[in-house]
Amino acid sequence: MQEKKTYKIHRTRNSIIVFLVLCDIVSVFLSLYFAVCIRFESLSPAFGTNLLWLAWPLLSVLFCVLFYLFRLYHSMWRYSGISEGLRIIASVVIGSAICFGCDLAFDLHIPLSIQMLFSLLLMVFLCVSRFGYRAVRHLSIRKNSKSPARASLLVVGAGSGAAMIIAQMRGYGRYRDIVAVDDDANKQKMRIQGVEVVGFVRDIPRIVTQRSVSDIIVAIPSLKGEKLSEILDLCRKTGCRVRILPLIQEMDTEKKKGAPPLREIRVNDILFREEVQLDMDSIGVYLNGKDVLVTGGGGSIGSEICRQAARFNIKSLTIFDIYENTAYELHCELKRQYGDALDVKIRIGSVREIERLKQVFCEVHPQIVFHAAAHKHVPLMEDCPLEAIKNNVQGTLNTLQAANEAGVERFVNLSTDKAVNPTSIMGATKRLTEMAVQSFAKKTGMKCMSVRFGNVLGSHGSVIPLMENQIRNGGPVTVTHPDIVRYFMTIPEAAQLVLQAGALANSGSVYVLDMGKPVKIMELAKTLIHFYGYEPDVDIPIEIIGLRPGEKLYEELAMAEEKERLDTTAHNRIFKLGPGETSFDLELFEQMLTLANNNDMDAIGRLKQIVTTYQPWCDRDR
């Protein structure tokens, strides 16, 4: 079946090439014929007639060979443009130069006027045969698209991205009319790909009404953050379908060839801060050719670390996780993308079991470890505090010990802004992991560092997926407190920050990303409700349910005593907390782990003694 399909494609392609060759032979004849006729005012002189019939076959062979070399038989002429036109001109100029050289070499005495007329006419006939198809097709599409049932398309932007989208959309004939808007005053009333720029962005509602616009495409790939949010909000209020032209690296390479690389708007697009772009070159230098292991590699952040690391020519990648399903799905995804070029391994196990960790580290010999395995759900860990200690503290300690014994070069621990003045067991355990990492940095030759995150958009258990489900179910959308605020970052940002911390590699440091202003959760809820086309407290109610166990009204990026040590790095959006006093009572630490492993709640008391900034949520009113 596949062979039949391939044969049919080749037969069609060959038929098109044969047709074009025949058209070119006719074009050579007509060009020569009219050049002779214009020069001699007829074909009556014997010289003109002989020249026509003798030169035609030779010129046909010469120019068809040149057209083949210039790939004029391999272009999709329905999408022809300047590039194809330049190749036509170049091939004719070179062919004419060869003819002129032969005339001089063999003393043929062909009038220069005939040669020049022939070249000009040949260019004209070639352009007509190639671009004529596109022109006829375009006129046919425009004629068919005059049906009143077809609506109009509005393109936001008048740059190169808009030009690409307009060219493709005009070819599909789906719209009666296409217009553009742009905030550049110099582009007003100008045309791009034949489409008029009819106003500014602020004019979108008026243009939608006047021109019966059904679809809007935002064709400014570089637009991010607050400005993009404003434009999308304006577009969504019109009731039109709104799509975005993404950056090249975001485009879906698996889409059909020739289809516009558009995507629907996402929640990330309407949030209030531009994504931080990190120094990918420095990341590539230290990852190149390395064996990498990611604990919790199947999780939302761990899997993105794996995806990002795989881009940097690493030698091997080991996904270590207790949950086999997501690890397997990620393994399949990476094998589809990289094939045999990337050695991807899955190792199932728990960071609580040090012998299993040592076994895996001994087997795969990682040089770089990203430790993402952790319990992170704040209210849930308040109900299961000992599990947080076992997984977050004991698990990190085990991974550090196994990494050190295996000769790991760099160890990057994932922490959270909830580790700053923690009120939750999760935050307290993550603060203790930071202290343990700094302790290992002092005692060993392994470069150890931690990275503090804010809330990660789209990660398992985060607020946005919860609110989206509530909206889809008709509400209410729950907010714990009208004044609660949080820092947010995207999953790719979080993964890149982890990789960047490994590149900065100041052992014992804690790295923090500048995440801009904290977002008020009440405003986030209203924005999400608007995003789905509803009115807050009209279509979808917002309900205040009170702070949950372990929650704070606001998060902090650094403790008071840490702010004195807060320093800049080579990246202007990443800050570093240099190693401070991290000593803690080792006896208390071991007691806490022993009690936790024996399921004794006294372990929490030991945790409070070690992490002195921990103020349990249940003690807040005491």
FENDA-V889731 format. One record per residue. N is the residue number from 1. PHI is phi in whole degrees, -180 to 180 (none if undefined). NEAR is the number of other C-alpha atoms within 10 Angstrom. Layout:
{{N | PHI | NEAR} {N | PHI | NEAR}}
This chain:
{{1 | none | 6} {2 | -65 | 7} {3 | -65 | 8} {4 | -63 | 9} {5 | -63 | 10} {6 | -63 | 10} {7 | -62 | 12} {8 | -64 | 12} {9 | -64 | 12} {10 | -64 | 12} {11 | -65 | 12} {12 | -64 | 10} {13 | -63 | 14} {14 | -64 | 13} {15 | -64 | 12} {16 | -65 | 14} {17 | -63 | 17} {18 | -60 | 12} {19 | -62 | 12} {20 | -66 | 18} {21 | -61 | 21} {22 | -62 | 14} {23 | -62 | 16} {24 | -70 | 21} {25 | -63 | 18} {26 | -65 | 15} {27 | -63 | 21} {28 | -62 | 26} {29 | -62 | 21} {30 | -63 | 18} {31 | -64 | 24} {32 | -66 | 26} {33 | -61 | 23} {34 | -70 | 19} {35 | -63 | 25} {36 | -67 | 25} {37 | -62 | 17} {38 | -66 | 14} {39 | -68 | 15} {40 | -105 | 14} {41 | 66 | 11} {42 | -175 | 14} {43 | -99 | 17} {44 | -63 | 10} {45 | -62 | 12} {46 | -60 | 9} {47 | -60 | 12} {48 | -66 | 20} {49 | -67 | 16} {50 | -63 | 12} {51 | -60 | 14} {52 | -62 | 19} {53 | -80 | 13} {54 | -82 | 10} {55 | -80 | 14} {56 | -54 | 20} {57 | -61 | 13} {58 | -66 | 10} {59 | -66 | 18} {60 | -63 | 19} {61 | -64 | 15} {62 | -58 | 15} {63 | -75 | 20} {64 | -65 | 21} {65 | -65 | 15} {66 | -63 | 18} {67 | -64 | 21} {68 | -68 | 14} {69 | -64 | 12} {70 | -88 | 15} {71 | 59 | 14} {72 | -75 | 21} {73 | -95 | 19} {74 | -123 | 13} {75 | -97 | 12} {76 | -89 | 11} {77 | -73 | 16} {78 | -69 | 16} {79 | -112 | 13} {80 | -65 | 14} {81 | -156 | 11} {82 | -61 | 8} {83 | -59 | 8} {84 | -66 | 20} {85 | -62 | 16} {86 | -66 | 11} {87 | -68 | 15} {88 | -63 | 22} {89 | -62 | 18} {90 | -62 | 16} {91 | -66 | 22} {92 | -70 | 21} {93 | -62 | 16} {94 | -66 | 13} {95 | -61 | 20} {96 | -67 | 20} {97 | -64 | 14} {98 | -64 | 13} {99 | -62 | 16} {100 | -64 | 16} {101 | -64 | 12} {102 | -64 | 12} {103 | -61 | 16} {104 | -71 | 12} {105 | -68 | 9} {106 | -103 | 8} {107 | 53 | 9} {108 | -82 | 10} {109 | 60 | 8} {110 | -80 | 15} {111 | -56 | 11} {112 | -60 | 11} {113 | -61 | 13} {114 | -66 | 21} {115 | -62 | 19} {116 | -69 | 15} {117 | -63 | 17} {118 | -60 | 23} {119 | -62 | 21} {120 | -64 | 17} {121 | -66 | 20} {122 | -63 | 23} {123 | -59 | 21} {124 | -63 | 15} {125 | -66 | 19} {126 | -65 | 21} {127 | -64 | 16} {128 | -64 | 14} {129 | -68 | 16} {130 | -87 | 21} {131 | -76 | 19} {132 | -63 | 15} {133 | -61 | 14} {134 | -64 | 19} {135 | -64 | 13} {136 | -63 | 12} {137 | -63 | 14} {138 | -64 | 17} {139 | -65 | 11} {140 | -65 | 12} {141 | -64 | 18} {142 | -63 | 18} {143 | -66 | 12} {144 | -71 | 14} {145 | -86 | 18} {146 | -79 | 14} {147 | -57 | 11} {148 | -63 | 7} {149 | -72 | 8} {150 | -87 | 17} {151 | -98 | 18} {152 | -109 | 17} {153 | -116 | 25} {154 | -112 | 26} {155 | -105 | 27} {156 | -92 | 26} {157 | 115 | 23} {158 | -140 | 26} {159 | -110 | 14} {160 | -66 | 13} {161 | -63 | 19} {162 | -63 | 22} {163 | -60 | 18} {164 | -64 | 16} {165 | -65 | 21} {166 | -61 | 25} {167 | -60 | 16} {168 | -74 | 15} {169 | -66 | 16} {170 | -65 | 19} {171 | -70 | 17} {172 | -83 | 12} {173 | 68 | 18} {174 | -85 | 17} {175 | -122 | 23} {176 | -68 | 22} {177 | -150 | 19} {178 | -128 | 22} {179 | -133 | 23} {180 | -132 | 30} {181 | -129 | 24} {182 | -158 | 21} {183 | -83 | 16} {184 | -82 | 13} {185 | -62 | 10} {186 | -70 | 8} {187 | -95 | 19} {188 | -63 | 17} {189 | 68 | 14} {190 | -85 | 14} {191 | -122 | 14} {192 | -128 | 19} {193 | 54 | 13} {194 | 81 | 13} {195 | -104 | 19} {196 | -82 | 17} {197 | -85 | 24} {198 | -102 | 19} {199 | 170 | 21} {200 | -97 | 18} {201 | -58 | 19} {202 | -63 | 14} {203 | -88 | 14} {204 | -54 | 23} {205 | -58 | 16} {206 | -66 | 12} {207 | -66 | 19} {208 | -59 | 20} {209 | -69 | 11} {210 | -67 | 9} {211 | -109 | 16} {212 | 53 | 17} {213 | -73 | 25} {214 | -108 | 18} {215 | -127 | 20} {216 | -125 | 26} {217 | -120 | 25} {218 | -88 | 26} {219 | -109 | 26} {220 | -126 | 21} {221 | -57 | 18} {222 | -80 | 10} {223 | -75 | 16} {224 | -140 | 17} {225 | 67 | 15} {226 | -64 | 15} {227 | -64 | 14} {228 | -62 | 21} {229 | -59 | 20} {230 | -63 | 14} {231 | -65 | 17} {232 | -64 | 21} {233 | -62 | 15} {234 | -63 | 16} {235 | -67 | 24} {236 | -65 | 18} {237 | -68 | 12} {238 | -78 | 18} {239 | 85 | 15} {240 | -79 | 17} {241 | -74 | 15} {242 | -117 | 19} {243 | -130 | 19} {244 | -127 | 21} {245 | -90 | 23} {246 | -81 | 21} {247 | -64 | 14} {248 | -55 | 10} {249 | -69 | 7} {250 | -91 | 12} {251 | -67 | 14} {252 | -81 | 12} {253 | -71 | 10} {254 | -92 | 6} {255 | -70 | 11} {256 | -60 | 9} {257 | -64 | 8} {258 | 95 | 8} {259 | -79 | 11} {260 | -64 | 16} {261 | -80 | 19} {262 | -102 | 18} {263 | -141 | 15} {264 | -71 | 11} {265 | -70 | 18} {266 | -118 | 11} {267 | -58 | 16} {268 | -56 | 17} {269 | -68 | 18} {270 | -101 | 22} {271 | -80 | 21} {272 | -99 | 20} {273 | -140 | 21} {274 | -70 | 17} {275 | -65 | 16} {276 | -79 | 20} {277 | -96 | 12} {278 | -97 | 17} {279 | -83 | 15} {280 | -71 | 13} {281 | -65 | 11} {282 | -66 | 14} {283 | -65 | 20} {284 | -62 | 18} {285 | -63 | 12} {286 | -85 | 19} {287 | -90 | 22} {288 | -56 | 15} {289 | 73 | 14} {290 | -98 | 16} {291 | -91 | 19} {292 | -116 | 25} {293 | -126 | 29} {294 | -123 | 24} {295 | -79 | 28} {296 | 65 | 25} {297 | -66 | 30} {298 | -92 | 28} {299 | -74 | 20} {300 | -64 | 17} {301 | -84 | 25} {302 | -59 | 27} {303 | -67 | 24} {304 | -70 | 20} {305 | -60 | 25} {306 | -61 | 24} {307 | -62 | 19} {308 | -68 | 14} {309 | -64 | 22} {310 | -62 | 23} {311 | -74 | 13} {312 | -106 | 18} {313 | 56 | 15} {314 | -73 | 19} {315 | -75 | 17} {316 | -151 | 20} {317 | -133 | 25} {318 | -111 | 24} {319 | -96 | 25} {320 | -106 | 27} {321 | -157 | 25} {322 | -84 | 18} {323 | -104 | 15} {324 | -76 | 16} {325 | -65 | 11} {326 | -68 | 16} {327 | -63 | 24} {328 | -66 | 16} {329 | -62 | 13} {330 | -66 | 22} {331 | -58 | 21} {332 | -63 | 13} {333 | -61 | 13} {334 | -69 | 18} {335 | -68 | 15} {336 | -62 | 10} {337 | -79 | 13} {338 | -112 | 13} {339 | 59 | 12} {340 | -78 | 10} {341 | -69 | 13} {342 | -127 | 17} {343 | -85 | 16} {344 | -110 | 22} {345 | -122 | 16} {346 | -114 | 18} {347 | -129 | 19} {348 | -88 | 18} {349 | 173 | 18} {350 | -112 | 19} {351 | -69 | 28} {352 | -72 | 18} {353 | -101 | 14} {354 | -66 | 19} {355 | -66 | 13} {356 | -67 | 17} {357 | -62 | 25} {358 | -62 | 18} {359 | -62 | 13} {360 | -67 | 20} {361 | -64 | 23} {362 | -66 | 15} {363 | -77 | 10} {364 | -98 | 17} {365 | 49 | 18} {366 | -70 | 24} {367 | -100 | 19} {368 | -131 | 24} {369 | -122 | 24} {370 | -111 | 26} {371 | -98 | 25} {372 | -111 | 26} {373 | -74 | 26} {374 | -171 | 23} {375 | -89 | 17} {376 | -128 | 21} {377 | -80 | 17} {378 | -62 | 22} {379 | -62 | 17} {380 | -65 | 16} {381 | -71 | 20} {382 | -65 | 21} {383 | -82 | 13} {384 | -130 | 13} {385 | -64 | 21} {386 | -68 | 24} {387 | -66 | 19} {388 | -64 | 27} {389 | -67 | 30} {390 | -62 | 24} {391 | -79 | 20} {392 | -78 | 27} {393 | -86 | 27} {394 | -61 | 25} {395 | -62 | 23} {396 | -68 | 28} {397 | -61 | 20} {398 | -61 | 20} {399 | -67 | 26} {400 | -61 | 26} {401 | -66 | 15} {402 | -64 | 22} {403 | -66 | 24} {404 | -65 | 20} {405 | -66 | 13} {406 | -88 | 19} {407 | 76 | 16} {408 | -63 | 23} {409 | -81 | 15} {410 | -135 | 23} {411 | -130 | 27} {412 | -116 | 26} {413 | -99 | 26} {414 | -90 | 27} {415 | -117 | 27} {416 | -152 | 22} {417 | -67 | 22} {418 | -73 | 30} {419 | -78 | 29} {420 | -86 | 21} {421 | 44 | 23} {422 | -66 | 26} {423 | -117 | 23} {424 | -120 | 26} {425 | -65 | 34} {426 | -62 | 30} {427 | -62 | 28} {428 | -65 | 30} {429 | -67 | 30} {430 | -70 | 30} {431 | -64 | 25} {432 | -68 | 24} {433 | -66 | 24} {434 | -60 | 27} {435 | -64 | 23} {436 | -65 | 20} {437 | -63 | 25} {438 | -65 | 25} {439 | -64 | 18} {440 | -66 | 20} {441 | -62 | 21} {442 | -78 | 15} {443 | -90 | 8} {444 | -126 | 10} {445 | -87 | 14} {446 | -75 | 21} {447 | -77 | 23} {448 | -119 | 30} {449 | -153 | 29} {450 | -123 | 29} {451 | -130 | 24} {452 | -96 | 24} {453 | -102 | 25} {454 | -92 | 23} {455 | -69 | 20} {456 | -101 | 21} {457 | -63 | 20} {458 | 84 | 18} {459 | -75 | 15} {460 | -59 | 15} {461 | 84 | 13} {462 | -78 | 14} {463 | -70 | 18} {464 | -68 | 20} {465 | -58 | 15} {466 | -62 | 14} {467 | -65 | 20} {468 | -62 | 19} {469 | -63 | 12} {470 | -64 | 16} {471 | -66 | 21} {472 | -62 | 12} {473 | -89 | 11} {474 | 91 | 13} {475 | 89 | 19} {476 | -77 | 18} {477 | -89 | 25} {478 | -97 | 19} {479 | -126 | 20} {480 | -74 | 16} {481 | -158 | 18} {482 | -63 | 15} {483 | -108 | 12} {484 | -69 | 18} {485 | -131 | 19} {486 | -145 | 17} {487 | -85 | 21} {488 | -129 | 21} {489 | -147 | 23} {490 | -84 | 18} {491 | -60 | 20} {492 | -61 | 19} {493 | -60 | 23} {494 | -60 | 26} {495 | -66 | 22} {496 | -68 | 22} {497 | -63 | 25} {498 | -62 | 27} {499 | -64 | 26} {500 | -66 | 24} {501 | -59 | 25} {502 | -64 | 28} {503 | -74 | 19} {504 | -68 | 19} {505 | 52 | 18} {506 | -91 | 19} {507 | -59 | 24} {508 | 90 | 25} {509 | -86 | 24} {510 | -115 | 27} {511 | -101 | 31} {512 | -131 | 25} {513 | -90 | 21} {514 | -72 | 16} {515 | -99 | 20} {516 | 73 | 14} {517 | -80 | 12} {518 | -65 | 17} {519 | -98 | 18} {520 | -76 | 17} {521 | -64 | 21} {522 | -61 | 20} {523 | -68 | 13} {524 | -61 | 19} {525 | -60 | 21} {526 | -65 | 18} {527 | -63 | 20} {528 | -64 | 21} {529 | -62 | 25} {530 | -61 | 16} {531 | -56 | 19} {532 | -90 | 13} {533 | 87 | 13} {534 | -117 | 16} {535 | -103 | 15} {536 | -62 | 18} {537 | 62 | 14} {538 | -116 | 8} {539 | -87 | 14} {540 | -124 | 20} {541 | -75 | 17} {542 | -111 | 19} {543 | -116 | 16} {544 | -87 | 14} {545 | -110 | 12} {546 | 90 | 12} {547 | -60 | 15} {548 | -86 | 14} {549 | -52 | 18} {550 | 90 | 24} {551 | -86 | 21} {552 | -116 | 19} {553 | -67 | 13} {554 | -145 | 14} {555 | -105 | 21} {556 | -123 | 18} {557 | -92 | 23} {558 | -155 | 20} {559 | -75 | 13} {560 | -56 | 11} {561 | -72 | 9} {562 | -77 | 16} {563 | -60 | 12} {564 | -68 | 11} {565 | -99 | 15} {566 | -70 | 17} {567 | -134 | 13} {568 | -81 | 14} {569 | -126 | 13} {570 | -63 | 9} {571 | -103 | 13} {572 | -72 | 11} {573 | -108 | 15} {574 | -121 | 20} {575 | -112 | 20} {576 | -125 | 22} {577 | -102 | 20} {578 | -65 | 18} {579 | -58 | 19} {580 | -114 | 13} {581 | -76 | 8} {582 | -116 | 14} {583 | -66 | 11} {584 | -144 | 15} {585 | -68 | 10} {586 | -63 | 10} {587 | -65 | 9} {588 | -62 | 16} {589 | -60 | 17} {590 | -68 | 14} {591 | -61 | 16} {592 | -60 | 28} {593 | -66 | 21} {594 | -62 | 15} {595 | -62 | 18} {596 | -64 | 22} {597 | -67 | 15} {598 | -95 | 11} {599 | 57 | 14} {600 | -102 | 13} {601 | -66 | 13} {602 | -63 | 13} {603 | -60 | 24} {604 | -67 | 20} {605 | -61 | 11} {606 | -65 | 19} {607 | -61 | 21} {608 | -63 | 17} {609 | -71 | 16} {610 | -81 | 20} {611 | -93 | 18} {612 | -69 | 11} {613 | -85 | 16} {614 | -74 | 21} {615 | -119 | 17} {616 | -52 | 20} {617 | -57 | 18} {618 | -69 | 12} {619 | -98 | 8} {620 | -63 | 9} {621 | -98 | 5} {622 | -86 | 4}}
